[in-house]
Amino acid sequence: MKIAVSGCLLGEEIRFNGGHSQDRFVTQSLGEYAQFVSFCPEHLAFGTPRSTVRLVEDENDGYYIQSSDGEVDVMDKLLHTNNIELQKIQNEPIRGIIFKSKSPSCGLGSALIYRTNGYSKEKDDGLFVKMCKERFPLLPMEEEGRLNDPWLRENFIMQLFAYDDFENFKASKPTMKDLVAFHQSYKFMLQAKDEVMYRRLGRIVGNHDKLSFDEILKKYEHVFKTIIAEKSSIAKNRNVLEHMAGFVKDKISKVEKEMLHEQIHDYANKIVPLIAPLSRLHMFAKKYSVEYLLNQKFLHPYPKELALRSDIKSGK
Ligand code: SF4
């Protein structure tokens, strides 16, 4: 899987002062499963070290780029290198982008906008982020600052791997039967994000309008990628866990049933992390060969070594 990442997060010494902002989760944990495509529109435009730039409000409620050394055509230079970096990303089978927070180029909702009087006004997307969002509207994107939150981190990684899974599925020249199987395998993960949209997706697969398979797949892709961008919650996960428990309730003993429901209850009350009731369900599904559960992506949405569901704070 390829992910585009702000070069400074990868340890490249390209920040304005010649330093870097290496992020261990990105380089070490994610690095086990992804190849990175680095970008840095500022380094490409001005080299390193360089004067700092900042975003200043304009009269149309937007902003322009100002350099601390008074250089006048910084905006044009940056727009040019932004386009070069965008093209580089587009040329690769990218499954997501991770940006460096607070940067006027790379901040995702965290770039400071200054008033013309020099005071900061509000936060917005940096210039490069804005262009990425326009070019790749459904691509998973996050910034490293937000990835310190276990809940946002888990949701983003889940989205990233689901997006990758769909792209690989699409490339496998699937049939309608394959799409039905793909959809079934995502049932609980999608329900944990948006039950209403999940049902809408089911109607697309049902194909009551007798569309061609290409049209169905296109519609499916749009809704699927929209749902996986949503965040799950403890309440929604709890519903899904109860639903999954229904698949083993006639096979397990009374005591096992009590223990399972106690763990789901403890998860809902933030006493144990999601991995606790999930592991128990997984074990029952394996013991009693409940294939429908074993095939669920919700049980294994990404490599278990990332251990993101072991953190009690990964639920909100
Ligand atoms: S422009 Fe982006 S990639 Fe380059 S140093 Fe700044 S934050 Fe890092």
Residues whose N, C-alpha, C, O or C-beta is under 5 A from the ligand:
A	BS01	SF4	S6 G7 C8 I14 R15 F39 C40 P41 E42 K100 S103 S105 C106
